[in-house]
Amino acid sequence: MELNFPATGYDFTTYVPALNWVGGSWAEATDKHGELEIINPRYGKAMSRVVMSGAADVDAAVRAGEKAFATWKDWPLRERAHIFYRLRELMVKNIDELAWLVSHENGKVFSEAKAEVEKGIECIEYGCSLPNLASGNQLEVSRGVACEVTYEPLGVVAGVTPFNFPCMVPFWMIPQALVGGNAFILKPSEQVPLSSMRIAEMLKMSGLPDGVFNIVQGGREVVEALCDHPGIKALGFVGSTKVAKLVYGRACTSGKRALCLGGAKNHLIVVPDADMNLTAENVMASFTGCAGQRCMAASVLLAVGEVDHIIDEVVKRSAKMKLGTEMGPVTSREAAERITRYIDQAEKMGAKVLIDGRGQRATDGGYWVGPTVLDGVTMDMPASAEEIFGPVLSIVRVPNIDRALEVENSNPYGNAASVYTTSGDVARRVMDNVEAGMCGVNVGVPVPREPFGFGGWNDSAFGQGNLTGWDGYRFWTRQRKITSKWSLQKDATWMS
């Protein structure tokens, strides 16, 4: 099956069907639950199809993983990491092709899609570094007695990834899991399963043994089977809070370790002393980037005191944004309708629409919502509290920092929060008191770069630790503690 994606622009392009990848080969589902069309959101047209698998297909992938794990786990750590050196080179060489594939299946503009692939490559680079970090340590704890720790693989593990970053989020999991010696099963979003196929092909081209990496395409049936299968030892998940909570509970009930990242309602606190140009550009990029379809996007601006000059500049810059070249569509008709309902509801409840993205479009078809800014949003409006997941910024007016912190900390999510200020005292006060796991000072999308771990607090994450970085490696491995004594000591100790 030829997987090279031929597009070099936004013109509508069809692609091969998304099949399962089991034991190093493409396969149709044996436990088939139908097929879905894969829609290019820019045009609202099907560019491919995806097979919807079931529990029997998960079992086949587990058996292929178990067979491969028997020898893969014995590869030296450094040799497992060398696979990712080669993968990195392949991705760099084919970065434009990968970016156009992401753009067509997800809807991102090319620059955003390329940035996503580059971030995936950064995650791979961290995987390459793991032999220098994960070699364990040893200490002579008593005379002639040494204790050491090693990090051992779990076996077959799995990851479920969302529609908004089809190439990047799988690499939050794959390098740490595979360098750690596990076999991995990926269940990509059924809306954007095409990038995962190129990942599978490139891993094989990089020398990864068949069966170490598998893909099972599908929906709910596959996720439930991954949670329930006794052969899967750990499960990572990225998606909505509602589903993350269900997956976490089901996976843990079956005895797995699980780490599930959910949704967000991120707040940007803007105070009068903030730099106007830096703040306006940053806020605009935060709520419009990837059409607002990212868990790190700004959704609420907490305007502290007199900051109208900054809001005016945000509105001015956002109004100039060009749909189609600077911002892409949202992922589906349902998403566009949901986002529009939030705007309609806020306006009906008294919010002022400073920029109206309803009805804006860049093509005749497709699913478009332009940048939208709502002012005078109050806490009883759903737009202020619920995750919209679109290019909508809700402005909530507050008199002081204390009230801004009350608003931020009253929401159930704890993913990200930022403050815009030129005061170190204000910055430290906010950083010390917001209920969020990822925080920014004059940074609207405070994504921790490798090796720092990605993960929020409260209803934005279920499970212990972060999914990326060193926490991620520890999640996919287990510690073996070894105590050794090789010489007979003349004097006695408590360990004699």
Secondary structure, DSSP 8 states (H G I E B T S, - for coil): -------SSSS------B-EEETTEEE--SS---EEEEEETTTTEEEEEEE---HHHHHHHHHHHHHHHHHHTTS-HHHHHHHHHHHHHHHHHTHHHHHHHHHHHH---HHHHHHHHHHHHHHHHHHHHHHHH-S-EEEEEETTEEEEEEEEE-SEEEEE--SS-TTTTHHHHHHHHHHTT-EEEEE--TTS-HHHHHHHHHHHHTT--TTSEEE---SHHHHHHHHH-TTEEEEEEES-HHHHHHHHHHHHHTT-EEEEE----EEEEE-TTS-HHHHHHHHHHHHHGGGG-STTSEEEEEEESS-HHHHHHHHHHHHT--BTTTB---S-HHHHHHHHHHHHHHHHTT-EEEE--TT--SSSSS-----EEEES--TTSHHHHS---SSEEEEEEESSHHHHHHHHHHSSEESEEEEE-S-HHHHHHHHHH---SEEEES-SS----TTS----EETTEESSS-SSHHHHHHHTEEEEEEEEE-S--SS--TT-
